[in-house]
Amino acid sequence: MLLKDQNLQSECVEFIAQSGLGLAHITDVFKLYAALGPGVTVRDLCLRHNLSQLKVDERLLIQFGVKEGLLRRLHKYPILLSNSENFDVQQISYLLTGSHSDDEICCTTGLSGPQLDAMLEDDIHIAVCWK
């Protein structure tokens, strides 16, 4: 898609450009999109590549990729495998079935993303399915 469509390439480098720094090279943009895979966060991408030197705004890179179907977001679906001794986990156990994404759980419970992540990571009775 991006590889063969020159109009899309032009649109991409213009859209993702950092303000006042000029346009990125399309080869650098390909490398950045290729570096994003399952388990690679935007933070990881920023730590591994100097995006400001490449003249790329990371937020706009992701927005363009999602908008044009070059990227898709993976969601976490936590599953409670057995009874947990953690009181906070017990309170939300009805949501830990693998049918509710982390975003949905945060909206339902009022927990922030980092709070839920810490809760999930600290409990050995919880597995996470990414889809």
Buried (B, 14 or more C-beta within 10 A) or exposed (E): EBEEEEEBBEBBBEBBBBEEEEBBEBEBBBEBBEEBEEEEEEEEBEEEBEBEEBBBBBEBBBBBBEEBEBBEEEEBBBBBEEEBEBEBBEEBBEBBEEEBBBEEBBEEBEBEEEEBBEBBEEBEBBBBEEE
